[in-house]
Amino acid sequence: MNALSTEIFLATLVYTLFGLAVFGGSLYLVALVAPFSIRKEIEEDQNTALGIMIGAMFVGIALIIAAAIGG
């Protein structure tokens, strides 16, 4: 590998780890603030609306991260 491809690989790795940390932190924050168990609502009670809400939150965060990376 040349220097440019190594630099691109490292940048991709950093942004991937940053994105995963933001996703994990946001899910933890929502679980902390919610007055109910998110896991129980989605897995046991089959709460589709909550699943869609969490998915939409992840898509929104992904768009923000993509805009930050792209400039």
Contact map, one row per residue, 1 for C-alpha under 8 A:
11101100000000000000000000000000000000000000000000000000000000000000000
11111100000000000000000000000000000000000000000000000000000000000000000
11111110000000000000000000000000000000000000000000000000000000000000000
01111111000000000000000000000000000000000000000000000000000000000000000
11111111100000000000000000000000000000000000000000000000000000000000000
11111111110000000000000000000000000000000000000000000000000000000000000
00111111111000000000000000000000000000000000000000000000000000000000000
00011111111100000000000000000000000000000000000000000000000000000000000
00001111111110000000000000000000000000000000000000000000000000000000000
00000111111111000000000000000000000000000000000000000000000000000000000
00000011111111100000000000000000000000000000000000000000000000000000000
00000001111111110000000000000000000000000000000000000000000000000000000
00000000111111111000000000000000000000000000000000000000000000000000000
00000000011111111100000000000000000000000000000000000000000000000000000
00000000001111111110000000000000000000000000000000000000000000000000100
00000000000111111111000000000000000000000000000000000000000000000000000
00000000000011111111100000000000000000000000000000000000000000000000000
00000000000001111111110000000000000000000000000000000000000000000000000
00000000000000111111111000000000000000000000000000000000000001001000000
00000000000000011111111100000000000000000000000000000000000000000000000
00000000000000001111111110000000000000000000000000000000000000000000000
00000000000000000111111111000000000000000000000000000000000000000000000
00000000000000000011111111100000000000000000000000000000010010000000000
00000000000000000001111111110000000000000000000000000000000000000000000
00000000000000000000111111111000000000000000000000000000000000000000000
00000000000000000000011111111100000000000000000000000000000000000000000
00000000000000000000001111111110000000000000000000000100000000000000000
00000000000000000000000111111111000000000000000000000000000000000000000
00000000000000000000000011111111100000000000000000000000000000000000000
00000000000000000000000001111111110000000000000000000000000000000000000
00000000000000000000000000111111110111000000000000000000000000000000000
00000000000000000000000000011111111000000000000000000000000000000000000
00000000000000000000000000001111111000000000000000000000000000000000000
00000000000000000000000000000111111111000000000000000000000000000000000
00000000000000000000000000000001111110000000000000000000000000000000000
00000000000000000000000000000010011111001000000000000000000000000000000
00000000000000000000000000000010011111111000000000000000000000000000000
00000000000000000000000000000010010111111100000001000000000000000000000
00000000000000000000000000000000000011111111000000000000000000000000000
00000000000000000000000000000000000011111111100000000000000000000000000
00000000000000000000000000000000000111111111111001000000000000000000000
00000000000000000000000000000000000001111111111101100000000000000000000
00000000000000000000000000000000000000111111111000000000000000000000000
00000000000000000000000000000000000000111111110000000000000000000000000
00000000000000000000000000000000000000011111111000000000000000000000000
00000000000000000000000000000000000000001111111100000000000000000000000
00000000000000000000000000000000000000001110111111100000000000000000000
00000000000000000000000000000000000000000100011111110000000000000000000
00000000000000000000000000000000000000000000001111111000000000000000000
00000000000000000000000000000000000001001100001111111100000000000000000
00000000000000000000000000000000000000000100001111111110000000000000000
00000000000000000000000000000000000000000000000111111111000000000000000
00000000000000000000000000000000000000000000000011111111100000000000000
00000000000000000000000000100000000000000000000001111111110000000000000
00000000000000000000000000000000000000000000000000111111111000000000000
00000000000000000000000000000000000000000000000000011111111100000000000
00000000000000000000000000000000000000000000000000001111111110000000000
00000000000000000000001000000000000000000000000000000111111111000000000
00000000000000000000000000000000000000000000000000000011111111100000000
00000000000000000000000000000000000000000000000000000001111111110000000
00000000000000000000001000000000000000000000000000000000111111111000000
00000000000000000010000000000000000000000000000000000000011111111100000
00000000000000000000000000000000000000000000000000000000001111111110000
00000000000000000000000000000000000000000000000000000000000111111111000
00000000000000000010000000000000000000000000000000000000000011111111100
00000000000000000000000000000000000000000000000000000000000001111111110
00000000000000000000000000000000000000000000000000000000000000111111111
00000000000000000000000000000000000000000000000000000000000000011111111
00000000000000100000000000000000000000000000000000000000000000001111111
00000000000000000000000000000000000000000000000000000000000000000111111
00000000000000000000000000000000000000000000000000000000000000000011111
